[in-house]
């Protein structure tokens, strides 16, 4: 229930504050503001790999594997940080991103796509996928999604 602190056995992780944002949400917004002020630090493989290295497990393993998949199958995408998350862009527009479960204390990590991704299928299609692990089956599906998102 929003507005309650986490207690032993509860699923609530953060207290909503004035304005309706959790501490994690406010931290992500502040991180994005810092990225916009210093874009050279938010750009590049080094910044993304450093952010991945800071992640707790299993987020770190999934983010590392996802990074390798994207670099191998969509090498024209540029790694960058976006709201403090590893993201991959073309022409300055983020196409996809990885949000670790630890980012907002959720039960799964997220592979998300922005409106710049070419995933359109009729009038409705998914743009975010929950990740709890990455077997060969998930990797194959991710490769297909990434290739479609970039128009391959």
Residue frames as a rotation matrix with the C-alpha (Angstrom) as fourth column:
UNK 1
0.580 0.814 0.000 0.00
0.814 -0.580 0.000 0.00
0.000 0.000 -1.000 0.00
UNK 2
-0.061 -0.625 0.778 1.52
0.513 -0.688 -0.513 3.37
0.856 0.368 0.363 -0.98
UNK 3
0.296 0.126 0.947 2.55
-0.470 -0.844 0.259 5.58
0.832 -0.522 -0.190 1.88
UNK 4
0.964 0.026 0.264 3.67
-0.248 0.441 0.862 2.83
-0.094 -0.897 0.432 4.24
UNK 5
0.015 -1.000 0.002 7.22
-1.000 -0.015 0.013 2.05
-0.013 -0.002 -1.000 5.22
UNK 6
0.071 -0.087 -0.994 8.51
-0.353 0.930 -0.107 -1.45
0.933 0.358 0.035 4.67
UNK 7
0.235 0.017 0.972 7.93
-0.954 0.198 0.227 -3.68
-0.189 -0.980 0.063 7.62
UNK 8
-0.760 -0.546 0.354 9.11
-0.500 0.838 0.220 -7.20
-0.416 -0.010 -0.909 8.15
UNK 9
-0.567 0.506 0.650 7.22
0.516 0.833 -0.198 -9.37
-0.642 0.223 -0.734 5.68
UNK 10
0.475 0.770 -0.427 5.67
0.089 -0.525 -0.847 -6.49
-0.876 0.364 -0.318 3.72
UNK 11
0.202 -0.350 0.915 6.21
0.965 0.232 -0.124 -5.86
-0.169 0.908 0.384 0.02
UNK 12
0.968 0.174 0.183 6.29
0.205 -0.964 -0.170 -2.07
0.147 0.202 -0.968 0.39
UNK 13
0.213 -0.976 -0.037 9.82
0.959 0.216 -0.181 -0.80
0.185 0.003 0.983 -0.22
UNK 14
-0.803 -0.538 0.257 9.62
0.516 -0.843 -0.153 2.98
0.299 0.010 0.954 -0.19
UNK 15
-0.134 0.734 -0.666 7.60
0.726 -0.384 -0.570 5.68
-0.674 -0.560 -0.481 1.43
UNK 16
0.026 0.243 0.970 5.84
0.832 -0.543 0.114 8.05
0.554 0.804 -0.216 -0.93
UNK 17
-0.546 -0.288 -0.787 6.53
0.705 -0.665 -0.246 11.63
-0.452 -0.689 0.566 0.04
UNK 18
0.233 0.576 -0.784 5.12
0.006 -0.807 -0.591 15.04
-0.973 0.133 -0.191 -0.77
UNK 19
-0.162 -0.230 -0.960 4.73
-0.919 -0.318 0.231 15.17
-0.359 0.920 -0.160 -4.52
UNK 20
0.754 0.632 0.179 4.03
-0.557 0.760 -0.334 11.44
-0.347 0.152 0.925 -4.62
UNK 21
0.474 -0.648 -0.597 7.55
-0.460 0.395 -0.795 10.24
0.751 0.651 -0.111 -5.48
UNK 22
0.931 -0.259 -0.256 9.55
0.364 0.647 0.670 7.60
-0.007 -0.717 0.697 -3.63
UNK 23
0.494 -0.838 -0.232 13.14
-0.325 -0.426 0.845 8.21
-0.807 -0.342 -0.482 -2.60
UNK 24
-0.243 -0.583 0.776 14.25
0.511 0.603 0.613 5.94
-0.824 0.545 0.151 -5.46
UNK 25
0.434 0.488 0.757 12.17
0.901 -0.227 -0.369 7.89
-0.008 0.842 -0.539 -7.99
UNK 26
0.968 -0.123 -0.217 13.59
-0.087 -0.982 0.169 11.21
-0.233 -0.145 -0.962 -6.76
UNK 27
0.132 -0.983 0.128 17.12
-0.121 0.112 0.986 9.79
-0.984 -0.146 -0.104 -6.97
UNK 28
-0.100 -0.112 0.989 16.52
0.872 0.469 0.141 8.68
-0.479 0.876 0.051 -10.59
UNK 29
0.810 0.443 0.385 15.26
0.574 -0.736 -0.359 12.16
0.124 0.512 -0.850 -11.50
UNK 30
0.752 -0.604 -0.263 18.32
-0.338 -0.696 0.634 13.77
-0.566 -0.388 -0.728 -9.88
UNK 31
-0.106 -0.806 0.583 20.58
0.293 0.535 0.793 11.37
-0.950 0.255 0.179 -11.73
UNK 32
0.249 0.288 0.925 18.92
0.962 0.033 -0.269 12.30
-0.108 0.957 -0.269 -15.03
UNK 33
0.994 0.099 -0.051 19.39
0.097 -0.995 -0.035 16.01
-0.054 0.030 -0.998 -14.27
UNK 34
0.315 -0.949 -0.038 23.11
-0.292 -0.134 0.947 15.39
-0.903 -0.287 -0.319 -13.65
UNK 35
-0.125 -0.327 0.937 23.34
0.711 0.629 0.314 13.44
-0.692 0.705 0.154 -16.94
UNK 36
0.652 0.462 0.602 21.80
0.754 -0.476 -0.452 16.35
0.077 0.749 -0.658 -18.85
UNK 37
0.921 -0.332 -0.205 24.20
-0.245 -0.901 0.359 18.86
-0.304 -0.280 -0.911 -17.29
UNK 38
-0.087 -0.996 0.002 27.27
-0.762 0.068 0.644 16.76
-0.642 0.055 -0.765 -18.07
UNK 39
0.795 0.575 -0.194 26.35
-0.558 0.568 -0.605 14.76
-0.237 0.589 0.772 -21.20
UNK 40
0.153 -0.802 -0.577 29.93
-0.732 0.300 -0.611 13.68
0.664 0.516 -0.542 -21.89
UNK 41
-0.715 -0.391 0.579 29.96
-0.694 0.494 -0.524 11.75
-0.081 -0.777 -0.624 -18.60
UNK 42
0.075 0.847 0.527 26.61
-0.542 0.478 -0.691 10.12
-0.837 -0.233 0.495 -19.39
UNK 43
0.730 0.156 -0.666 27.78
-0.681 0.258 -0.686 8.98
0.064 0.953 0.295 -22.79
UNK 44
-0.025 -0.867 -0.497 29.86
-0.859 0.273 -0.433 6.02
0.511 0.416 -0.752 -23.67
UNK 45
0.375 0.092 -0.922 30.65
-0.010 0.995 0.095 2.49
0.927 -0.026 0.374 -22.93
UNK 46
-0.662 -0.723 -0.199 32.81
0.221 0.066 -0.973 3.35
0.717 -0.688 0.116 -19.92
UNK 47
-0.657 0.487 0.576 29.94
-0.740 -0.565 -0.365 5.06
0.148 -0.666 0.731 -18.10
UNK 48
0.415 0.847 -0.333 27.58
-0.765 0.523 0.377 2.16
0.493 0.098 0.864 -18.84
UNK 49
0.163 -0.418 -0.894 30.11
0.200 0.901 -0.385 -0.49
0.966 -0.116 0.230 -17.77
UNK 50
-0.860 -0.457 0.225 30.85
-0.084 -0.309 -0.947 1.45
0.502 -0.834 0.227 -14.57
UNK 51
-0.243 0.861 0.446 27.12
-0.961 -0.277 0.010 1.64
0.132 -0.426 0.895 -13.76
UNK 52
0.540 0.409 -0.735 26.72
-0.400 0.894 0.203 -2.09
0.740 0.185 0.647 -14.44
UNK 53
-0.328 -0.780 -0.533 29.69
0.216 0.487 -0.846 -2.86
0.920 -0.393 0.009 -12.17
UNK 54
-0.809 0.065 0.585 27.90
-0.527 -0.522 -0.671 -1.02
0.262 -0.850 0.457 -9.31
UNK 55
0.143 0.981 -0.130 24.77
-0.813 0.192 0.550 -3.18
0.564 0.027 0.825 -9.61
UNK 56
-0.279 -0.145 0.949 24.10
-0.754 0.645 -0.123 -5.97
-0.594 -0.750 -0.290 -7.11
UNK 57
-0.970 0.002 -0.241 23.55
-0.142 0.803 0.579 -9.50
0.195 0.596 -0.779 -8.34
UNK 58
-0.049 -0.256 0.965 21.60
0.698 0.683 0.216 -10.79
-0.715 0.684 0.145 -10.25
UNK 59
0.846 0.404 -0.347 21.11
0.090 -0.751 -0.654 -7.39
-0.525 0.522 -0.672 -11.97
UNK 60
0.149 -0.886 -0.439 24.83
-0.681 -0.414 0.604 -7.12
-0.717 0.209 -0.665 -12.75
UNK 61
-0.601 -0.372 0.707 24.97
0.131 0.827 0.546 -10.49
-0.788 0.421 -0.449 -14.54
UNK 62
0.253 0.784 0.568 21.85
0.802 0.158 -0.576 -9.75
-0.541 0.601 -0.589 -16.60
UNK 63
0.827 0.039 -0.561 22.99
-0.146 -0.949 -0.281 -6.21
-0.543 0.314 -0.779 -17.47
UNK 64
-0.204 -0.974 -0.098 26.44
-0.529 0.025 0.848 -7.48
-0.824 0.225 -0.520 -18.49
UNK 65
-0.528 0.056 0.847 24.93
0.521 0.809 0.271 -10.13
-0.671 0.585 -0.456 -20.75
UNK 66
0.587 0.802 0.113 22.40
0.636 -0.369 -0.678 -7.69
-0.502 0.470 -0.726 -22.20
UNK 67
0.482 -0.508 -0.714 25.19
-0.471 -0.837 0.278 -5.20
-0.739 0.203 -0.642 -22.93
UNK 68
-0.590 -0.760 0.273 27.14
-0.221 0.478 0.850 -7.90
-0.776 0.442 -0.450 -24.80
UNK 69
-0.156 0.633 0.758 24.04
0.800 0.531 -0.279 -8.92
-0.579 0.563 -0.589 -26.78
UNK 70
0.798 0.517 -0.309 23.26
0.284 -0.776 -0.564 -5.35
-0.531 0.362 -0.766 -27.83
UNK 71
0.167 -0.820 -0.547 26.87
-0.612 -0.521 0.595 -4.58
-0.773 0.235 -0.589 -28.78
UNK 72
-0.692 -0.464 0.553 27.03
0.047 0.735 0.677 -7.76
-0.720 0.494 -0.487 -30.88
UNK 73
-0.355 0.662 0.660 23.62
0.882 0.471 0.001 -7.53
-0.310 0.582 -0.751 -32.59
UNK 74
0.768 0.533 0.355 23.08
0.617 -0.764 -0.187 -3.76
0.172 0.362 -0.916 -32.83
UNK 75
-0.074 -0.942 -0.329 26.60
0.977 -0.134 0.166 -2.29
-0.200 -0.309 0.930 -32.96
UNK 76
-0.419 -0.045 0.907 25.29
0.492 -0.851 0.185 1.02
0.763 0.524 0.378 -34.31
UNK 77
0.751 0.659 0.049 23.59
0.280 -0.385 0.880 1.73
0.598 -0.647 -0.473 -30.96
UNK 78
-0.272 -0.847 0.457 25.65
-0.115 -0.442 -0.889 3.90
0.955 -0.294 0.022 -28.62
UNK 79
0.020 0.234 -0.972 25.78
0.900 0.419 0.120 2.99
0.435 -0.877 -0.203 -24.93
UNK 80
-0.531 -0.143 0.835 24.87
-0.171 -0.947 -0.271 5.82
0.830 -0.286 0.479 -22.55
UNK 81
-0.831 0.335 -0.445 23.25
0.533 0.248 -0.809 6.38
-0.160 -0.909 -0.385 -19.18
UNK 82
-0.488 0.782 0.387 19.60
-0.145 -0.510 0.848 7.35
0.861 0.357 0.362 -19.03
UNK 83
0.536 0.622 0.571 18.05
-0.620 -0.169 0.766 8.10
0.573 -0.765 0.295 -15.63
UNK 84
-0.016 -0.676 0.737 21.06
-0.966 0.201 0.164 6.31
-0.259 -0.709 -0.656 -14.18
UNK 85
0.517 0.256 0.817 20.34
-0.115 0.966 -0.230 3.15
-0.848 0.025 0.529 -16.16
UNK 86
-0.686 -0.697 0.210 22.31
0.071 0.223 0.972 1.51
-0.724 0.681 -0.104 -18.98
UNK 87
0.532 0.838 -0.121 20.69
-0.004 -0.140 -0.990 2.56
-0.847 0.527 -0.071 -22.24
UNK 88
-0.510 -0.626 0.591 21.44
0.577 0.261 0.774 2.31
-0.639 0.735 0.228 -25.94
UNK 89
0.347 0.615 -0.708 20.76
0.012 -0.758 -0.652 5.13
-0.938 0.218 -0.271 -28.38
UNK 90
-0.248 -0.357 0.901 20.87
0.951 0.087 0.296 6.02
-0.184 0.930 0.318 -32.05
UNK 91
-0.321 0.068 0.945 21.18
0.522 -0.820 0.236 9.64
0.791 0.568 0.228 -33.14
UNK 92
-0.861 -0.105 0.498 20.80
-0.301 -0.684 -0.665 10.81
0.410 -0.722 0.557 -29.54
UNK 93
0.119 0.966 0.229 17.48
-0.919 0.019 0.394 8.97
0.376 -0.257 0.890 -29.05
UNK 94
-0.641 -0.287 0.712 17.36
-0.626 0.732 -0.269 6.10
-0.444 -0.618 -0.649 -26.58
UNK 95
-0.293 0.484 -0.825 16.07
-0.654 0.527 0.542 2.91
0.697 0.698 0.162 -28.21
UNK 96
0.553 0.437 -0.710 16.26
0.171 0.774 0.609 0.51
0.816 -0.458 0.354 -25.25
UNK 97
-0.134 -0.557 0.820 17.37
-0.791 -0.439 -0.427 0.39
0.597 -0.706 -0.382 -21.62
UNK 98
-0.145 0.029 -0.989 17.93
0.439 0.898 -0.038 -1.96
0.887 -0.439 -0.143 -18.72
UNK 99
0.075 0.224 0.972 16.38
-0.784 -0.589 0.196 -1.23
0.616 -0.777 0.131 -15.33
UNK 100
-0.732 -0.418 -0.538 17.70
-0.014 0.799 -0.601 -3.50
0.681 -0.433 -0.591 -12.63
UNK 101
0.230 0.839 -0.494 15.28
0.553 0.305 0.775 -4.83
0.801 -0.451 -0.394 -10.03
UNK 102
-0.170 -0.398 -0.902 17.36
0.981 -0.156 -0.116 -3.07
-0.094 -0.904 0.417 -7.39
UNK 103
-0.783 -0.166 0.599 16.74
0.350 -0.914 0.205 0.35
0.514 0.370 0.774 -8.98
UNK 104
-0.343 0.751 0.565 13.21
-0.728 -0.592 0.345 0.60
0.593 -0.293 0.750 -7.55
UNK 105
-0.798 -0.076 0.598 13.24
-0.506 0.624 -0.595 -2.56
-0.328 -0.778 -0.536 -5.37
UNK 106
0.284 0.879 -0.384 11.00
-0.959 0.251 -0.133 -4.54
-0.021 0.406 0.914 -7.72
UNK 107
0.404 -0.071 0.912 10.84
-0.328 0.920 0.217 -8.30
-0.854 -0.386 0.348 -8.03
UNK 108
0.440 -0.296 0.848 12.18
0.794 0.569 -0.213 -8.32
-0.419 0.767 0.486 -11.58
UNK 109
-0.571 -0.642 -0.512 14.52
0.155 -0.696 0.701 -6.34
-0.806 0.321 0.497 -13.83
UNK 110
0.591 0.807 -0.019 13.12
0.206 -0.174 -0.963 -4.66
-0.780 0.565 -0.269 -16.94
UNK 111
-0.720 -0.578 0.383 14.25
0.555 -0.149 0.818 -4.53
-0.416 0.802 0.428 -20.55
UNK 112
0.272 0.863 -0.425 12.42
0.409 -0.504 -0.760 -1.50
-0.871 0.033 -0.491 -21.89
UNK 113
-0.498 -0.319 0.806 12.04
0.867 -0.171 0.468 0.18
-0.012 0.932 0.362 -25.26
UNK 114
-0.520 0.297 -0.801 11.19
0.028 -0.931 -0.364 3.79
-0.854 -0.212 0.476 -26.05
UNK 115
0.577 0.816 -0.046 8.95
0.039 -0.084 -0.996 5.09
-0.816 0.572 -0.080 -28.82
UNK 116
0.185 -0.596 -0.782 12.05
-0.924 -0.376 0.068 5.32
-0.334 0.710 -0.620 -31.04
UNK 117
-0.707 -0.377 0.598 12.19
-0.240 0.924 0.299 1.50
-0.665 0.068 -0.744 -31.17
UNK 118
-0.430 0.511 -0.744 10.55
-0.878 -0.045 0.477 -0.07
0.210 0.858 0.468 -34.20
UNK 119
-0.967 0.073 0.244 8.49
-0.041 0.901 -0.432 -2.66
-0.251 -0.428 -0.868 -32.36
UNK 120
-0.369 0.900 -0.233 5.12
-0.849 -0.428 -0.309 -1.62
-0.378 0.084 0.922 -33.79
UNK 121
-0.970 0.240 0.029 2.66
0.233 0.897 0.377 -4.48
0.064 0.373 -0.926 -34.31
UNK 122
-0.156 0.976 0.149 -0.78
0.797 0.036 0.602 -3.25
0.583 0.213 -0.784 -35.26
UNK 123
0.324 0.432 0.842 -2.48
-0.074 -0.876 0.477 -0.97
0.943 -0.217 -0.252 -32.78
UNK 124
0.762 -0.049 0.645 -0.92
-0.647 -0.092 0.757 -2.43
0.023 -0.995 -0.101 -29.60
UNK 125
0.469 -0.671 -0.574 2.44
0.186 0.711 -0.678 -3.99
0.863 0.211 0.458 -28.66
UNK 126
0.830 -0.210 -0.517 4.62
0.539 0.062 0.840 -4.49
-0.144 -0.976 0.165 -25.58
UNK 127
0.584 -0.669 0.459 7.46
-0.152 -0.646 -0.748 -2.07
0.797 0.367 -0.479 -24.86
UNK 128
-0.112 -0.621 0.775 8.77
-0.973 -0.090 -0.212 -3.49
0.201 -0.778 -0.595 -21.56
UNK 129
0.436 0.147 -0.888 9.72
-0.174 0.982 0.077 -7.01
0.883 0.121 0.454 -20.58
UNK 130
0.714 -0.149 0.684 10.28
-0.687 0.035 0.726 -8.44
-0.132 -0.988 -0.077 -17.10
UNK 131
0.212 -0.728 -0.652 13.57
-0.313 0.582 -0.751 -10.30
0.926 0.363 -0.105 -16.61
UNK 132
0.816 -0.003 0.578 14.27
-0.565 0.209 0.798 -12.65
-0.123 -0.978 0.169 -13.73
UNK 133
0.105 -0.819 0.564 17.08
0.002 0.568 0.823 -14.48
-0.994 -0.085 0.061 -15.49
UNK 134
0.376 -0.034 -0.926 18.60
-0.881 -0.324 -0.345 -15.01
-0.288 0.945 -0.152 -18.90
UNK 135
0.118 -0.270 0.955 18.70
0.137 0.957 0.254 -18.51
-0.983 0.101 0.150 -20.32
UNK 136
-0.857 -0.443 0.263 19.39
0.277 0.034 0.960 -19.25
-0.434 0.896 0.093 -23.99
UNK 137
-0.167 0.887 0.431 15.66
0.983 0.115 0.145 -18.94
0.079 0.447 -0.891 -24.69
UNK 138
0.641 0.381 -0.667 15.47
0.514 -0.858 0.004 -15.42
-0.570 -0.345 -0.745 -23.21
UNK 139
-0.293 -0.835 -0.466 18.67
0.022 -0.493 0.870 -14.42
-0.956 0.245 0.163 -25.00
UNK 140
-0.754 0.060 0.655 17.25
0.643 0.271 0.716 -15.54
-0.135 0.961 -0.243 -28.36
UNK 141
0.304 0.948 0.094 14.06
0.952 -0.306 0.008 -13.57
0.037 0.087 -0.996 -27.72
UNK 142
0.455 -0.233 -0.859 16.06
0.264 -0.886 0.380 -10.49
-0.850 -0.400 -0.342 -26.67
UNK 143
-0.667 -0.742 0.069 18.20
0.242 -0.128 0.962 -10.70
-0.704 0.659 0.265 -29.81
UNK 144
-0.411 0.608 0.679 15.05
0.897 0.136 0.421 -10.81
0.164 0.783 -0.601 -31.94
UNK 145
0.620 0.673 -0.404 13.57
0.751 -0.658 0.058 -7.81
-0.227 -0.339 -0.913 -30.08
UNK 146
0.079 -0.682 -0.727 16.76
0.136 -0.715 0.685 -5.76
-0.987 -0.153 0.037 -30.38
UNK 147
-0.808 -0.395 0.437 17.10
0.442 0.085 0.893 -6.52
-0.390 0.915 0.106 -34.08
UNK 148
-0.025 0.886 0.462 13.46
0.965 -0.099 0.241 -5.57
0.260 0.452 -0.853 -34.68
UNK 149
0.561 0.256 -0.787 13.80
0.617 -0.764 0.192 -2.40
-0.552 -0.593 -0.587 -32.56
UNK 150
-0.164 -0.726 -0.667 16.65
-0.095 -0.662 0.744 -1.14
-0.982 0.186 0.040 -34.74
UNK 151
0.534 0.528 -0.661 15.03
-0.665 -0.221 -0.714 -2.20
-0.523 0.820 0.233 -38.00
UNK 152
-0.571 -0.768 -0.289 17.13
-0.802 0.447 0.397 -5.28
-0.176 0.458 -0.871 -38.87
